[in-house]
Amino acid sequence: MKLTILAVVILTSVRAQTLKEELLPQVRHVSGLVVDQSGHPITGAQVDHTGAGFMSIQTGASGEFDVYTRAPAFVIRKGGYESAFVRTPEDGEIRLTLQPSPYATGFPACSSTQKYESLKAGQFKFPRLDGVKANQTGRDVDYLARTYSSGKSSITHGAGPSWSKGLPSDSDVWHSIRYQETVRYDQVIVDSVAYFVLITDARGEDRGGMRWRYLGEFGESASYHGVSAKASVLLDRFMDGWCVAR
């Protein structure tokens, strides 16, 4: 059997700066407290995009965290809450209140009457829309990927063990002047074992007015980058219709 490996072209906006150049000139020490609307501490919230790589930083039993970072911004996220986008302050203490998300638990179920685009290796499905073209699927050793294009803009959808860590890129977060994110979670049963799955839906806009969006979990994501506000409307309609195959 002949195996054809297809090349997937991923279109991304050209960054004038490298990640290293985007960092603050000096390390800042930030201590914080994360609470809910009632002022109760939120334990186990993730403090991400601090430039610490894969090192996990979480709030403690009293909702406290402590970071040394050169990142210009970071995000605090917890399943069931709207995530908090924080511009890194000068050395000092901050207090953050996470708002409950109206879409906290459960994932959208797919309709039996709607036609969808998807990947065999993934669980995300997106509704077919006029003006959005699903391109041929590409295959690598351990993931599948394809693009959904609208004019010169496109969404890249991939799935596989090495495809996604479940979070937007540091570069997208650090460039954003506007940021919105929701983390949804649900329980999945695999071989009689219960797992909690988190899906992050984040979007932002940079100083030039270009937009990006990331929808993903560990091992699968769909995203676009460097898209104008006008072009993002149809792409968002496509991504807003996401559901999970059961």
N, C-alpha and C positions, 0 to 999 in steps of 0.2 A: 504494500500500500504506500502510495506517495503522499507525504505530509507537506503541505504548503504552508509556509510561515509568512504571514502577511504583515507588512509594515503599517503601523498606525501613526499618522501624523498628528501630533498634539500641538495645537496652536496656542501659544502663550504670549502675553505682552512682553516686550523687551524691557528688561530692567537696566537702568543706567548705573545702578549701584549693586554691588554684591552684598550678600547678607552681612559680611564683616563690616563693610562701609556703612551699613545702616545702623549699626550699634551706636549707643551713646559713647562719648569719648571717655567717660569714667564710670566705674561701678557705683551703683546707688544701692543703699540699704533701705528696704521697705518692709515695715512690719504692719500687719493688718489684722482686722477682725471681720469675719463674715457671719451675718445674722439673717434671720428671716423677718417677715413683716412684723412679727410679735416681739422681735428683739432676742429671740432664742438663737444660740450659736448653731451654725451649720457645720457638722463634722464631715470630714472626708470630701470636701469640695476640692476639685483639681485647680491648681494654679499653673497654667500652661503658657507656652510661648515666651518663656523667660530667657531663652538661650541656653538652657541646661540640657538640651538634647533629649534623650529618652529618660533622664532622671525624673522620677515622680515627686512632685511637691504637693502636699495635701494639707488642708486645715486640720488642726488637732481637735481634741475633745471639747475645747472651749471656743472653737471656731477661729483659732489664731493661725497665722502663718508668718513666715519670716524668710525673705529672699534677698540675695545679693545679685544684682543683674545689671547688664548694660542694654537690655532690650528697651526700645522706646515705648513699647506697650505690651500688655499681657492680658490674658482672659482668665476669669474665674468661672468655672462651670460645675454644675451638679445636676444630675438627672432629676427632672421635675420642676426645674427653675429656669427662668430666662437668664442666660449667661451675662456676666458683667465684663464690659470692655474697659480697661483701665490704662490711661496714659501714665507712664511711669513718673511718679512725682519725685521731687527732691527727697533726700533722706528724711524719713519721718514715719508717722503712723497714719493709717487710713482705716476707715470703717465703711463696710459695704453691705448694703441690704439687697439680697436677691429676691426678686419677685416671682411668685409661683407662675408656672406656665399653664395657659389654658389647654395646651396640647401635650401635657406631661406624659401620660401613660398610654400605651397602646399605639399600634401603627395602623395607618390607613389600609383597609382591606380592598383588594381589587374587585372590580365589577365583572360580573359574568357576561355583560352585554357590551363592554368596552374592548376595543382592540388596543394592544399594548406593544411597546418595544422593550426588549430585555436582553440579558445575556444568560446563556446556559449555566455559567459558573456562578451567577449571582442571584439575589432575591429581589432586587429593585425592579419595578416595572414602571414605564412612563407611557402616558396616553399618546396615541398617534394624532398628530395635529397637521393641518394644512400649513405649509410653509416651513415645516421642519422635516428634513430628510435624514433617514437612518442609513448610515453608510456601512460598508462591509466590515465584518468582524475580523480583527487581527488576533493572532495567537502567538504567545511566547511560551517559554518552558512551563511557567507556573501561573499564568494569568491570561484572560481574554480581555479585549478592549475594542471599543468602536466609538465613532463620533456621530453626533446628531447635529447637522448643520442647518443654519438659516442665513442665507446670503454669505457674507464673509466671516460670520461668527459661528462658533460651534461649542457644543458640550462634549466633554470626553467622559465616557463611562467605562470603567474597568472593574474587574473582579478577579481575585486570586490571592493566595497566601501572602505574596509580597507586594500587592498593589497599593494598599492604603493603610495608614495607621489610625484612621478614624477621626482625623482632625484637619482643619485647613492648614495651609502652609504658614510658617513664621513670616515669610515675606508679605503675603497678603494681609495678615493681621497688622503687621508693623506699618504698612503703607496706608492703612485705612484712616479716614477722618470721620466716616460714618460706619457703624458696625451694628449688626443685629444677629442674634443667635438663639436658637432653642435646641435643647437636648431632650429627645424623647427616649423612653425606655419601655421595654416589655419583657416578659418572661417567656423563654423558649425552652421546650422540653426536647432533649436529644438523648436517646437511649435511656429513658427514665430518669435522666438527670436534668435539673432545672438550672438554666443560665439566664442572667440578665443581659440583654443586648441593648446597647446605647447607639442611637443614630443622631448625628449632629447636623443641623441645618444652619449654616452660617452664610452671611453675605455682607459685603462692604463696598465702599466707594473711596477712591483715592483722591488726592488733591487735584488731579487733572480731570476729575469727573468720570473716570473709567470705573466700571463695576466688575465685581467677581462674585462667585457663589460656589459653595461647597456643600454637598449633601453626601454623608457617608458614615460608615461604620468600619471597624477593623476588617480589612480584606476587600472592601468594595466602596466605590465612590463615584459620583457624577459631579462634574465641575466645569465652570467656564471662567476665563480670566481676560482682563483687558477689553471689556465690551462696553460700548456706549450705552447711555441710558435708554435711547430709542431701541437699540437692538436687543437689550436685555428684557424688554417687555414680553416678547414671544418666547424667549428661552425660559423665562420665569413661569410663564403659563404651562410650558411643557414640564418643568421640574416640580411645580406646585401640584401637579396631578399624580405625583409618585404614590405608589402603593407597594405592599409587600406580598410576594407570592407565598401562599400557604400550602 
